[in-house]
Amino acid sequence: MAKKKTTPKKAVTKAATIPLTVNKAMLIKRMQTAADKAGMYSNGEELRKFINLYNQVITDALVAGEKVHIIEFGSFRVTDRAARKGRNPRTGEPIQIEATKNVKFTPALKLKTSVKAKKPAKRVKKSKK
C-alpha cells in the first residue's frame, strides 16, 4: 500500500496565540526607557531594588491584614475562603478542602478604561516644588 502524500500543516506558534507576559527584567527596561524620556536618571540595579522593595512593602501590608490602595491603579486585599467539601477529580470521592486566604485585586477605574480603550494611561506631569 502506497503512502499518501500530505501537505504539511502550518504550525501555530505560541507567540501568535499567547499575549506577551512582561517579566521583571522587561519591566525594568521599560521603566528605564520611560525615565529617560521624562528626563530622570535611571539605573537598572536601582530600579530592580525598588521593584523588590515595592513588592515587599505590599506583601508585608497584606500579611498584616491591611488593604493596599494605589490611586489610579487598583486595590489589593486579602480574603478568607471558608473550608468546604469538594471532590477528588480523579476518583470522584468526597474530600474536605481546608480554609485558605487569597489575594484579590480590584482595578481602578482609570486602569479599566485604559485597558478597554487599548490606550496607555496619560503620563503624570512632574510637580513643581
N, CA, C and O atoms as CSV, one atom per row, in Angstrom:
chain,resi,resn,atom,element,x,y,z
A,1,MET,N,N,0.843,-1.173,0.000
A,1,MET,CA,C,0.000,0.000,0.000
A,1,MET,C,C,0.890,1.238,0.000
A,1,MET,O,O,1.809,1.337,0.813
A,2,ALA,N,N,0.633,2.168,-0.889
A,2,ALA,CA,C,1.442,3.384,-1.009
A,2,ALA,C,C,0.945,4.429,-0.021
A,2,ALA,O,O,-0.253,4.579,0.220
A,3,LYS,N,N,1.913,5.144,0.538
A,3,LYS,CA,C,1.561,6.215,1.477
A,3,LYS,C,C,1.040,7.417,0.716
A,3,LYS,O,O,1.550,7.762,-0.350
A,4,LYS,N,N,0.037,8.039,1.262
A,4,LYS,CA,C,-0.482,9.268,0.665
A,4,LYS,C,C,0.431,10.412,1.036
A,4,LYS,O,O,0.928,10.490,2.160
A,5,LYS,N,N,0.648,11.292,0.091
A,5,LYS,CA,C,1.416,12.499,0.395
A,5,LYS,C,C,0.456,13.510,1.009
A,5,LYS,O,O,-0.605,13.812,0.464
A,6,THR,N,N,0.862,14.005,2.129
A,6,THR,CA,C,0.026,15.003,2.794
A,6,THR,C,C,0.749,16.335,2.781
A,6,THR,O,O,1.976,16.405,2.848
A,7,THR,N,N,-0.026,17.361,2.695
A,7,THR,CA,C,0.583,18.687,2.752
A,7,THR,C,C,0.821,19.022,4.210
A,7,THR,O,O,-0.039,18.782,5.058
A,8,PRO,N,N,1.988,19.577,4.504
A,8,PRO,CA,C,2.270,19.894,5.908
A,8,PRO,C,C,1.336,20.989,6.414
A,8,PRO,O,O,1.031,21.954,5.713
A,9,LYS,N,N,0.898,20.805,7.644
A,9,LYS,CA,C,0.042,21.815,8.261
A,9,LYS,C,C,0.901,22.972,8.723
A,9,LYS,O,O,2.055,22.799,9.114
A,10,LYS,N,N,0.317,24.147,8.671
A,10,LYS,CA,C,1.033,25.316,9.163
A,10,LYS,C,C,1.097,25.235,10.678
A,10,LYS,O,O,0.092,25.006,11.351
A,11,ALA,N,N,2.275,25.425,11.187
A,11,ALA,CA,C,2.456,25.374,12.636
A,11,ALA,C,C,1.913,26.647,13.263
A,11,ALA,O,O,2.171,27.754,12.792
A,12,VAL,N,N,1.178,26.468,14.304
A,12,VAL,CA,C,0.682,27.616,15.055
A,12,VAL,C,C,1.658,27.840,16.195
A,12,VAL,O,O,1.808,26.996,17.079
A,13,THR,N,N,2.309,28.973,16.164
A,13,THR,CA,C,3.289,29.252,17.210
A,13,THR,C,C,2.599,29.839,18.423
A,13,THR,O,O,1.555,30.483,18.316
A,14,LYS,N,N,3.195,29.610,19.566
A,14,LYS,CA,C,2.636,30.159,20.798
A,14,LYS,C,C,2.648,31.677,20.773
A,14,LYS,O,O,1.753,32.319,21.324
A,15,ALA,N,N,3.657,32.250,20.135
A,15,ALA,CA,C,3.759,33.706,20.085
A,15,ALA,C,C,2.556,34.322,19.384
A,15,ALA,O,O,2.158,35.445,19.693
A,16,ALA,N,N,1.978,33.585,18.440
A,16,ALA,CA,C,0.845,34.115,17.701
A,16,ALA,C,C,-0.449,34.039,18.502
A,16,ALA,O,O,-1.383,34.799,18.243
A,17,THR,N,N,-0.513,33.132,19.470
A,17,THR,CA,C,-1.769,32.934,20.178
A,17,THR,C,C,-1.754,33.418,21.625
A,17,THR,O,O,-2.812,33.682,22.197
A,18,ILE,N,N,-0.587,33.536,22.215
A,18,ILE,CA,C,-0.495,33.917,23.621
A,18,ILE,C,C,0.076,35.326,23.734
A,18,ILE,O,O,1.127,35.607,23.158
A,19,PRO,N,N,-0.597,36.219,24.465
A,19,PRO,CA,C,-0.051,37.571,24.605
A,19,PRO,C,C,1.250,37.556,25.403
A,19,PRO,O,O,1.484,36.675,26.231
A,20,LEU,N,N,2.073,38.536,25.138
A,20,LEU,CA,C,3.365,38.652,25.796
A,20,LEU,C,C,3.182,38.903,27.287
A,20,LEU,O,O,2.326,39.687,27.696
A,21,THR,N,N,3.990,38.234,28.087
A,21,THR,CA,C,3.997,38.456,29.526
A,21,THR,C,C,5.208,39.302,29.862
A,21,THR,O,O,6.331,38.960,29.494
A,22,VAL,N,N,4.987,40.394,30.551
A,22,VAL,CA,C,6.080,41.279,30.936
A,22,VAL,C,C,6.648,40.775,32.256
A,22,VAL,O,O,5.956,40.769,33.274
A,23,ASN,N,N,7.913,40.351,32.237
A,23,ASN,CA,C,8.556,39.888,33.465
A,23,ASN,C,C,9.317,41.044,34.110
A,23,ASN,O,O,9.287,42.169,33.611
A,24,LYS,N,N,9.996,40.766,35.217
A,24,LYS,CA,C,10.666,41.828,35.967
A,24,LYS,C,C,11.753,42.509,35.135
A,24,LYS,O,O,11.871,43.733,35.169
A,25,ALA,N,N,12.547,41.737,34.390
A,25,ALA,CA,C,13.616,42.322,33.572
A,25,ALA,C,C,13.040,43.256,32.505
A,25,ALA,O,O,13.582,44.335,32.264
A,26,MET,N,N,11.943,42.840,31.868
A,26,MET,CA,C,11.312,43.684,30.850
A,26,MET,C,C,10.708,44.932,31.488
A,26,MET,O,O,10.756,46.017,30.908
A,27,LEU,N,N,10.147,44.777,32.670
A,27,LEU,CA,C,9.574,45.917,33.380
A,27,LEU,C,C,10.654,46.941,33.702
A,27,LEU,O,O,10.431,48.144,33.561
A,28,ILE,N,N,11.817,46.475,34.131
A,28,ILE,CA,C,12.933,47.378,34.441
A,28,ILE,C,C,13.370,48.128,33.191
A,28,ILE,O,O,13.608,49.334,33.246
A,29,LYS,N,N,13.479,47.427,32.060
A,29,LYS,CA,C,13.874,48.087,30.804
A,29,LYS,C,C,12.851,49.143,30.404
A,29,LYS,O,O,13.217,50.237,29.973
A,30,ARG,N,N,11.578,48.817,30.546
A,30,ARG,CA,C,10.530,49.780,30.197
A,30,ARG,C,C,10.552,50.984,31.133
A,30,ARG,O,O,10.324,52.115,30.703
A,31,MET,N,N,10.826,50.739,32.410
A,31,MET,CA,C,10.919,51.848,33.364
A,31,MET,C,C,12.120,52.727,33.045
A,31,MET,O,O,12.038,53.950,33.164
A,32,GLN,N,N,13.239,52.120,32.640
A,32,GLN,CA,C,14.415,52.904,32.257
A,32,GLN,C,C,14.095,53.785,31.056
A,32,GLN,O,O,14.450,54.964,31.032
A,33,THR,N,N,13.428,53.217,30.065
A,33,THR,CA,C,13.061,53.979,28.869
A,33,THR,C,C,12.132,55.138,29.229
A,33,THR,O,O,12.326,56.262,28.765
A,34,ALA,N,N,11.129,54.863,30.053
A,34,ALA,CA,C,10.186,55.912,30.458
A,34,ALA,C,C,10.885,56.994,31.270
A,34,ALA,O,O,10.591,58.179,31.109
A,35,ALA,N,N,11.810,56.594,32.143
A,35,ALA,CA,C,12.548,57.571,32.953
A,35,ALA,C,C,13.439,58.429,32.070
A,35,ALA,O,O,13.543,59.636,32.288
A,36,ASP,N,N,14.078,57.829,31.083
A,36,ASP,CA,C,14.920,58.589,30.155
A,36,ASP,C,C,14.092,59.615,29.384
A,36,ASP,O,O,14.517,60.757,29.211
A,37,LYS,N,N,12.909,59.208,28.924
A,37,LYS,CA,C,12.034,60.125,28.190
A,37,LYS,C,C,11.558,61.272,29.081
A,37,LYS,O,O,11.350,62.388,28.605
A,38,ALA,N,N,11.387,60.994,30.369
A,38,ALA,CA,C,10.926,62.018,31.314
A,38,ALA,C,C,12.077,62.869,31.836
A,38,ALA,O,O,11.863,63.789,32.626
A,39,GLY,N,N,13.303,62.565,31.394
A,39,GLY,CA,C,14.462,63.333,31.837
A,39,GLY,C,C,14.929,62.967,33.229
A,39,GLY,O,O,15.579,63.772,33.896
A,40,MET,N,N,14.612,61.772,33.674
A,40,MET,CA,C,15.012,61.322,35.007
A,40,MET,C,C,16.179,60.350,34.882
A,40,MET,O,O,16.312,59.643,33.883
A,41,TYR,N,N,17.011,60.329,35.898
A,41,TYR,CA,C,18.118,59.375,35.928
A,41,TYR,C,C,17.559,58.011,36.315
A,41,TYR,O,O,16.749,57.903,37.236
A,42,SER,N,N,17.991,56.978,35.615
A,42,SER,CA,C,17.545,55.633,35.983
A,42,SER,C,C,18.699,54.653,35.858
A,42,SER,O,O,19.406,54.621,34.850
A,43,ASN,N,N,18.872,53.863,36.894
A,43,ASN,CA,C,19.896,52.837,36.926
A,43,ASN,C,C,19.162,51.505,37.057
A,43,ASN,O,O,18.309,51.355,37.932
A,44,GLY,N,N,19.483,50.543,36.201
A,44,GLY,CA,C,18.791,49.254,36.209
A,44,GLY,C,C,18.837,48.551,37.550
A,44,GLY,O,O,17.838,47.977,37.984
A,45,GLU,N,N,19.979,48.588,38.211
A,45,GLU,CA,C,20.120,47.919,39.507
A,45,GLU,C,C,19.254,48.610,40.562
A,45,GLU,O,O,18.624,47.941,41.383
A,46,GLU,N,N,19.221,49.936,40.544
A,46,GLU,CA,C,18.381,50.661,41.495
A,46,GLU,C,C,16.895,50.392,41.235
A,46,GLU,O,O,16.107,50.256,42.172
A,47,LEU,N,N,16.525,50.316,39.960
A,47,LEU,CA,C,15.132,50.015,39.627
A,47,LEU,C,C,14.762,48.607,40.093
A,47,LEU,O,O,13.660,48.398,40.600
A,48,ARG,N,N,15.662,47.643,39.929
A,48,ARG,CA,C,15.409,46.278,40.385
A,48,ARG,C,C,15.198,46.256,41.897
A,48,ARG,O,O,14.279,45.604,42.394
A,49,LYS,N,N,16.057,46.975,42.626
A,49,LYS,CA,C,15.921,47.041,44.083
A,49,LYS,C,C,14.607,47.712,44.474
A,49,LYS,O,O,13.938,47.290,45.417
A,50,PHE,N,N,14.244,48.770,43.733
A,50,PHE,CA,C,12.996,49.473,44.011
A,50,PHE,C,C,11.797,48.546,43.818
A,50,PHE,O,O,10.897,48.514,44.657
A,51,ILE,N,N,11.779,47.794,42.721
A,51,ILE,CA,C,10.661,46.880,42.454
A,51,ILE,C,C,10.573,45.813,43.547
A,51,ILE,O,O,9.482,45.491,44.018
A,52,ASN,N,N,11.719,45.270,43.945
A,52,ASN,CA,C,11.729,44.273,45.025
A,52,ASN,C,C,11.194,44.863,46.328
A,52,ASN,O,O,10.418,44.221,47.035
A,53,LEU,N,N,11.612,46.083,46.638
A,53,LEU,CA,C,11.155,46.755,47.853
A,53,LEU,C,C,9.650,47.044,47.785
A,53,LEU,O,O,8.927,46.833,48.759
A,54,TYR,N,N,9.194,47.519,46.644
A,54,TYR,CA,C,7.779,47.811,46.405
A,54,TYR,C,C,6.939,46.553,46.641
A,54,TYR,O,O,5.924,46.596,47.338
A,55,ASN,N,N,7.370,45.438,46.056
A,55,ASN,CA,C,6.659,44.170,46.229
A,55,ASN,C,C,6.657,43.734,47.692
A,55,ASN,O,O,5.648,43.239,48.194
A,56,GLN,N,N,7.783,43.917,48.371
A,56,GLN,CA,C,7.887,43.504,49.770
A,56,GLN,C,C,6.975,44.334,50.667
A,56,GLN,O,O,6.344,43.795,51.576
A,57,VAL,N,N,6.902,45.635,50.420
A,57,VAL,CA,C,6.038,46.507,51.226
A,57,VAL,C,C,4.568,46.116,51.041
A,57,VAL,O,O,3.815,46.060,52.013
A,58,ILE,N,N,4.164,45.849,49.811
A,58,ILE,CA,C,2.780,45.425,49.552
A,58,ILE,C,C,2.508,44.083,50.225
A,58,ILE,O,O,1.469,43.903,50.859
A,59,THR,N,N,3.440,43.146,50.088
A,59,THR,CA,C,3.282,41.828,50.708
A,59,THR,C,C,3.165,41.939,52.222
A,59,THR,O,O,2.290,41.319,52.827
A,60,ASP,N,N,4.047,42.730,52.836
A,60,ASP,CA,C,4.018,42.902,54.293
A,60,ASP,C,C,2.688,43.491,54.760
A,60,ASP,O,O,2.143,43.069,55.780
A,61,ALA,N,N,2.167,44.463,54.013
A,61,ALA,CA,C,0.888,45.077,54.378
A,61,ALA,C,C,-0.244,44.054,54.284
A,61,ALA,O,O,-1.108,44.008,55.159
A,62,LEU,N,N,-0.247,43.239,53.241
A,62,LEU,CA,C,-1.291,42.227,53.083
A,62,LEU,C,C,-1.199,41.158,54.166
A,62,LEU,O,O,-2.220,40.714,54.691
A,63,VAL,N,N,0.018,40.746,54.498
A,63,VAL,CA,C,0.210,39.756,55.571
A,63,VAL,C,C,-0.304,40.307,56.898
A,63,VAL,O,O,-0.837,39.562,57.719
A,64,ALA,N,N,-0.142,41.617,57.105
A,64,ALA,CA,C,-0.615,42.262,58.336
A,64,ALA,C,C,-2.129,42.477,58.327
A,64,ALA,O,O,-2.686,42.986,59.299
A,65,GLY,N,N,-2.797,42.095,57.239
A,65,GLY,CA,C,-4.247,42.228,57.166
A,65,GLY,C,C,-4.719,43.570,56.645
A,65,GLY,O,O,-5.909,43.876,56.721
A,66,GLU,N,N,-3.811,44.376,56.116
A,66,GLU,CA,C,-4.177,45.695,55.605
A,66,GLU,C,C,-4.587,45.607,54.134
A,66,GLU,O,O,-4.188,44.690,53.416
A,67,LYS,N,N,-5.381,46.566,53.710
A,67,LYS,CA,C,-5.747,46.702,52.305
A,67,LYS,C,C,-4.773,47.691,51.685
A,67,LYS,O,O,-4.458,48.712,52.297
A,68,VAL,N,N,-4.295,47.407,50.490
A,68,VAL,CA,C,-3.354,48.297,49.806
A,68,VAL,C,C,-4.090,48.937,48.638
A,68,VAL,O,O,-4.549,48.248,47.727
A,69,HIS,N,N,-4.199,50.265,48.674
A,69,HIS,CA,C,-4.891,51.008,47.618
A,69,HIS,C,C,-3.889,51.914,46.921
A,69,HIS,O,O,-3.302,52.795,47.550
A,70,ILE,N,N,-3.692,51.702,45.630
A,70,ILE,CA,C,-2.786,52.524,44.831
A,70,ILE,C,C,-3.672,53.342,43.897
A,70,ILE,O,O,-4.291,52.804,42.979
A,71,ILE,N,N,-3.722,54.638,44.143
A,71,ILE,CA,C,-4.608,55.526,43.396
A,71,ILE,C,C,-4.332,55.408,41.899
A,71,ILE,O,O,-3.180,55.376,41.466
A,72,GLU,N,N,-5.402,55.343,41.126
A,72,GLU,CA,C,-5.405,55.236,39.668
A,72,GLU,C,C,-4.843,53.908,39.152
A,72,GLU,O,O,-4.652,53.749,37.946
A,73,PHE,N,N,-4.577,52.959,40.046
A,73,PHE,CA,C,-4.117,51.640,39.615
A,73,PHE,C,C,-5.066,50.552,40.111
A,73,PHE,O,O,-5.631,49.807,39.310
A,74,GLY,N,N,-5.241,50.460,41.433
A,74,GLY,CA,C,-6.148,49.448,41.964
A,74,GLY,C,C,-5.898,49.159,43.426
A,74,GLY,O,O,-5.082,49.811,44.079
A,75,SER,N,N,-6.621,48.161,43.933
A,75,SER,CA,C,-6.535,47.789,45.345
A,75,SER,C,C,-6.259,46.300,45.486
A,75,SER,O,O,-6.781,45.476,44.736
A,76,PHE,N,N,-5.421,45.979,46.471
A,76,PHE,CA,C,-5.148,44.596,46.841
A,76,PHE,C,C,-5.746,44.373,48.223
A,76,PHE,O,O,-5.664,45.245,49.087
A,77,ARG,N,N,-6.343,43.211,48.431
A,77,ARG,CA,C,-6.861,42.875,49.749
A,77,ARG,C,C,-6.819,41.358,49.922
A,77,ARG,O,O,-6.804,40.604,48.949
A,78,VAL,N,N,-6.799,40.935,51.176
A,78,VAL,CA,C,-6.797,39.508,51.485
A,78,VAL,C,C,-8.221,39.098,51.827
A,78,VAL,O,O,-8.900,39.767,52.606
A,79,THR,N,N,-8.666,38.001,51.244
A,79,THR,CA,C,-9.989,37.472,51.555
A,79,THR,C,C,-9.835,36.072,52.136
A,79,THR,O,O,-8.895,35.348,51.808
A,80,ASP,N,N,-10.762,35.709,52.994
A,80,ASP,CA,C,-10.775,34.366,53.573
A,80,ASP,C,C,-11.718,33.493,52.769
A,80,ASP,O,O,-12.818,33.909,52.404
A,81,ARG,N,N,-11.280,32.299,52.504
A,81,ARG,CA,C,-12.133,31.331,51.827
A,81,ARG,C,C,-12.413,30.215,52.829
A,81,ARG,O,O,-11.489,29.569,53.322
A,82,ALA,N,N,-13.657,29.998,53.120
A,82,ALA,CA,C,-14.055,29.033,54.147
A,82,ALA,C,C,-13.740,27.601,53.712
A,82,ALA,O,O,-13.621,27.304,52.523
A,83,ALA,N,N,-13.610,26.732,54.700
A,83,ALA,CA,C,-13.444,25.306,54.412
A,83,ALA,C,C,-14.718,24.819,53.726
A,83,ALA,O,O,-15.813,25.311,54.000
A,84,ARG,N,N,-14.560,23.859,52.841
A,84,ARG,CA,C,-15.721,23.377,52.104
A,84,ARG,C,C,-15.501,21.936,51.662
A,84,ARG,O,O,-14.390,21.409,51.719
A,85,LYS,N,N,-16.571,21.327,51.230
A,85,LYS,CA,C,-16.481,19.966,50.712
A,85,LYS,C,C,-16.249,20.037,49.213
A,85,LYS,O,O,-16.776,20.917,48.533
A,86,GLY,N,N,-15.461,19.109,48.709
A,86,GLY,CA,C,-15.195,19.037,47.280
A,86,GLY,C,C,-15.098,17.590,46.854
A,86,GLY,O,O,-15.408,16.683,47.626
A,87,ARG,N,N,-14.666,17.377,45.622
A,87,ARG,CA,C,-14.493,16.018,45.103
A,87,ARG,C,C,-13.121,15.890,44.478
A,87,ARG,O,O,-12.638,16.806,43.813
A,88,ASN,N,N,-12.497,14.745,44.697
A,88,ASN,CA,C,-11.239,14.431,44.038
A,88,ASN,C,C,-11.563,14.219,42.561
A,88,ASN,O,O,-12.368,13.344,42.239
A,89,PRO,N,N,-10.956,15.000,41.645
A,89,PRO,CA,C,-11.311,14.872,40.231
A,89,PRO,C,C,-10.939,13.516,39.623
A,89,PRO,O,O,-11.554,13.096,38.643
A,90,ARG,N,N,-9.959,12.838,40.179
A,90,ARG,CA,C,-9.552,11.531,39.630
A,90,ARG,C,C,-10.470,10.401,40.081
A,90,ARG,O,O,-10.883,9.558,39.285
A,91,THR,N,N,-10.782,10.402,41.383
A,91,THR,CA,C,-11.546,9.277,41.932
A,91,THR,C,C,-13.016,9.598,42.143
A,91,THR,O,O,-13.848,8.694,42.208
A,92,GLY,N,N,-13.336,10.872,42.248
A,92,GLY,CA,C,-14.717,11.271,42.487
A,92,GLY,C,C,-15.128,11.198,43.945
A,92,GLY,O,O,-16.263,11.532,44.284
A,93,GLU,N,N,-14.213,10.760,44.822
A,93,GLU,CA,C,-14.567,10.640,46.236
A,93,GLU,C,C,-14.622,12.018,46.895
A,93,GLU,O,O,-13.853,12.910,46.537
A,94,PRO,N,N,-15.528,12.191,47.856
A,94,PRO,CA,C,-15.633,13.481,48.548
A,94,PRO,C,C,-14.393,13.744,49.406
A,94,PRO,O,O,-13.845,12.834,50.028
A,95,ILE,N,N,-13.969,14.999,49.424
A,95,ILE,CA,C,-12.826,15.399,50.246
A,95,ILE,C,C,-13.167,16.702,50.957
A,95,ILE,O,O,-14.074,17.429,50.552
A,96,GLN,N,N,-12.427,16.981,52.017
A,96,GLN,CA,C,-12.590,18.241,52.747
A,96,GLN,C,C,-11.485,19.191,52.288
A,96,GLN,O,O,-10.305,18.856,52.389
A,97,ILE,N,N,-11.849,20.365,51.789
A,97,ILE,CA,C,-10.880,21.378,51.358
A,97,ILE,C,C,-10.727,22.365,52.507
A,97,ILE,O,O,-11.711,22.912,53.004
A,98,GLU,N,N,-9.489,22.586,52.922
A,98,GLU,CA,C,-9.210,23.452,54.069
A,98,GLU,C,C,-9.500,24.918,53.759
A,98,GLU,O,O,-9.524,25.332,52.600
A,99,ALA,N,N,-9.720,25.688,54.814
A,99,ALA,CA,C,-9.885,27.138,54.681
A,99,ALA,C,C,-8.557,27.731,54.218
A,99,ALA,O,O,-7.491,27.216,54.554
A,100,THR,N,N,-8.626,28.802,53.455
A,100,THR,CA,C,-7.407,29.422,52.933
A,100,THR,C,C,-7.598,30.923,52.788
A,100,THR,O,O,-8.716,31.431,52.879
A,101,LYS,N,N,-6.519,31.609,52.567
A,101,LYS,CA,C,-6.548,33.054,52.317
A,101,LYS,C,C,-6.131,33.288,50.869
A,101,LYS,O,O,-5.222,32.631,50.361
A,102,ASN,N,N,-6.798,34.225,50.215
A,102,ASN,CA,C,-6.485,34.586,48.835
A,102,ASN,C,C,-6.248,36.085,48.741
A,102,ASN,O,O,-6.774,36.859,49.540
A,103,VAL,N,N,-5.461,36.480,47.768
A,103,VAL,CA,C,-5.258,37.899,47.491
A,103,VAL,C,C,-6.153,38.267,46.315
A,103,VAL,O,O,-6.138,37.606,45.276
A,104,LYS,N,N,-6.920,39.312,46.491
A,104,LYS,CA,C,-7.801,39.813,45.430
A,104,LYS,C,C,-7.283,41.167,44.968
A,104,LYS,O,O,-6.798,41.967,45.768
A,105,PHE,N,N,-7.394,41.414,43.662
A,105,PHE,CA,C,-7.024,42.706,43.090
A,105,PHE,C,C,-8.247,43.283,42.409
A,105,PHE,O,O,-8.914,42.605,41.628
A,106,THR,N,N,-8.538,44.538,42.709
A,106,THR,CA,C,-9.628,45.254,42.058
A,106,THR,C,C,-9.023,46.434,41.315
A,106,THR,O,O,-8.467,47.335,41.942
A,107,PRO,N,N,-9.121,46.446,39.985
A,107,PRO,CA,C,-8.522,47.550,39.235
A,107,PRO,C,C,-9.282,48.853,39.435
A,107,PRO,O,O,-10.500,48.856,39.613
A,108,ALA,N,N,-8.546,49.959,39.404
A,108,ALA,CA,C,-9.152,51.287,39.493
A,108,ALA,C,C,-9.831,51.613,38.166
A,108,ALA,O,O,-9.529,51.010,37.136
A,109,LEU,N,N,-10.732,52.556,38.204
A,109,LEU,CA,C,-11.470,52.947,37.006
A,109,LEU,C,C,-10.525,53.388,35.892
A,109,LEU,O,O,-10.742,53.042,34.731
A,110,LYS,N,N,-9.483,54.142,36.224
A,110,LYS,CA,C,-8.547,54.624,35.206
A,110,LYS,C,C,-7.855,53.453,34.506
A,110,LYS,O,O,-7.685,53.477,33.287
A,111,LEU,N,N,-7.458,52.438,35.259
A,111,LEU,CA,C,-6.823,51.260,34.667
A,111,LEU,C,C,-7.815,50.509,33.785
A,111,LEU,O,O,-7.466,50.081,32.685
A,112,LYS,N,N,-9.037,50.347,34.255
A,112,LYS,CA,C,-10.057,49.642,33.477
A,112,LYS,C,C,-10.337,50.342,32.150
A,112,LYS,O,O,-10.400,49.697,31.103
A,113,THR,N,N,-10.504,51.664,32.198
A,113,THR,CA,C,-10.817,52.391,30.965
A,113,THR,C,C,-9.633,52.398,30.006
A,113,THR,O,O,-9.830,52.353,28.791
A,114,SER,N,N,-8.408,52.454,30.525
A,114,SER,CA,C,-7.226,52.402,29.658
A,114,SER,C,C,-7.138,51.063,28.943
A,114,SER,O,O,-6.819,51.008,27.755
A,115,VAL,N,N,-7.419,49.986,29.662
A,115,VAL,CA,C,-7.356,48.650,29.063
A,115,VAL,C,C,-8.467,48.478,28.033
A,115,VAL,O,O,-8.238,47.931,26.954
A,116,LYS,N,N,-9.668,48.944,28.364
A,116,LYS,CA,C,-10.788,48.825,27.426
A,116,LYS,C,C,-10.526,49.617,26.154
A,116,LYS,O,O,-10.869,49.169,25.060
A,117,ALA,N,N,-9.919,50.792,26.291
A,117,ALA,CA,C,-9.646,51.652,25.139
A,117,ALA,C,C,-8.373,51.232,24.412
A,117,ALA,O,O,-8.068,51.742,23.335
A,118,LYS,N,N,-7.629,50.292,25.012
A,118,LYS,CA,C,-6.348,49.833,24.466
A,118,LYS,C,C,-5.386,50.997,24.274
A,118,LYS,O,O,-4.651,51.058,23.288
A,119,LYS,N,N,-5.404,51.914,25.228
A,119,LYS,CA,C,-4.504,53.065,25.199
A,119,LYS,C,C,-3.736,53.114,26.505
A,119,LYS,O,O,-4.285,52.802,27.561
A,120,PRO,N,N,-2.462,53.506,26.444
A,120,PRO,CA,C,-1.739,53.679,27.702
A,120,PRO,C,C,-2.299,54.874,28.463
A,120,PRO,O,O,-2.837,55.808,27.869
A,121,ALA,N,N,-2.167,54.831,29.759
A,121,ALA,CA,C,-2.632,55.939,30.595
A,121,ALA,C,C,-1.817,57.181,30.289
A,121,ALA,O,O,-0.659,57.091,29.882
A,122,LYS,N,N,-2.432,58.351,30.490
A,122,LYS,CA,C,-1.704,59.598,30.255
A,122,LYS,C,C,-0.582,59.720,31.259
A,122,LYS,O,O,-0.708,59.312,32.414
A,123,ARG,N,N,0.515,60.286,30.801
A,123,ARG,CA,C,1.672,60.450,31.679
A,123,ARG,C,C,1.385,61.489,32.747
A,123,ARG,O,O,0.686,62.474,32.508
A,124,VAL,N,N,1.926,61.256,33.905
A,124,VAL,CA,C,1.780,62.193,35.011
A,124,VAL,C,C,2.847,63.262,34.856
A,124,VAL,O,O,4.029,62.958,34.696
A,125,LYS,N,N,2.416,64.521,34.907
A,125,LYS,CA,C,3.372,65.619,34.771
A,125,LYS,C,C,4.139,65.789,36.064
A,125,LYS,O,O,3.629,65.518,37.151
A,126,LYS,N,N,5.378,66.243,35.928
A,126,LYS,CA,C,6.204,66.487,37.106
A,126,LYS,C,C,5.595,67.622,37.914
A,126,LYS,O,O,5.143,68.624,37.359
A,127,SER,N,N,5.589,67.453,39.227
A,127,SER,CA,C,5.072,68.521,40.076
A,127,SER,C,C,6.171,69.547,40.302
A,127,SER,O,O,7.345,69.203,40.436
A,128,LYS,N,N,5.773,70.803,40.342
A,128,LYS,CA,C,6.743,71.881,40.560
A,128,LYS,C,C,6.830,72.148,42.043
A,128,LYS,O,O,5.824,72.447,42.687
A,129,LYS,N,N,8.012,72.042,42.582
A,129,LYS,CA,C,8.202,72.298,44.016
A,129,LYS,C,C,9.209,73.378,44.214
A,129,LYS,O,O,9.509,73.742,45.351
